[in-house]
Amino acid sequence: MEIEVLDEEKTGERLRKLTVRARSVSPDELTIHVLLPRRWSAARTWPLLTLHHGGLDDSSSWVRRTDVERLSRDDDVLIAMPDGGRAGGYADWRRGPQWQTFHVRHVYELLRARYSAGDVRAVAGVSGGGYGALQGAAANPGTFRFAAALSGPCTIRTAVSATTLLTATGVAGRVNPFAMWGVPVVHDRHWRAADPLHLAAGLRGTGLFVSCGLTGRPGPLDPRGPWSAANVAEPLVRSTIRPFLRRLARLGIPVSTHLYRDGTHSWPYWERELHRVWPRLMASLRTP
């Protein structure tokens, strides 16, 4: 087993908190939050939904910031919410942590052995975790029935997205950002291998949902307050969505979208979008 479980804590009727160590990504302890179906039993296998958090956050954010426990109460689905690192990137690094391998393979193997996860899987994420959902699904064709990106960058190879990503990784992760995929253009092979737009053909047969605010201006779910950097993030994400949608159209791959006008890069909108896509996620996991 590639992941060592150090501790398991029961933090709710259905919620478990696993403290683990996975040397493929970090020598430090990581956390995986797991929501069990109400009728969980090891006697059968369970469809698996993986939820990815965004940058500068951790696996507890889905439980802290959304009503996913209540929302999933009547669904016979196993839900995994693994740590993704403060600036993990969700893809395998050229020199460093292998985040895609950790999330797509190792976390799944752990949940299969410990909680009877089956081979019917879906994935969703917010912000950088939305990128992770698309990237993991595209790089592993046929692994996921459905992938949803809520305010998630859909390409990393435009000048704006690459510059923003490298800056954020260097500042947030306190690491050399070029260790991730090398220097843009010079090491383009590594950047292509981590780019959902370049890998889009691998999404054929996977149900897709993409949502994002168009303006970044405060919307109906935002409290009144001073200007925030969250106002900038949504337009940056929006700029990556359109080329991704054009690429899917050229490939004949269907995708559902909700591109709403106003709203910041924040959890109130992501919780709303989670509710919007939830029926499709659950339908994909029930499909024979």
Helices and strands as residue ranges (DSSP letters): E 4-10, E 15-22, E 26-35, E 46-52, H 61-65, H 68-71, E 78-82, H 99-101, I 102-106, H 107-115, E 117-126, H 128-139, E 146-150, H 159-173, H 178-181, H 188-192, G 200-203, E 207-213, H 230-251, E 256-260, H 267-286
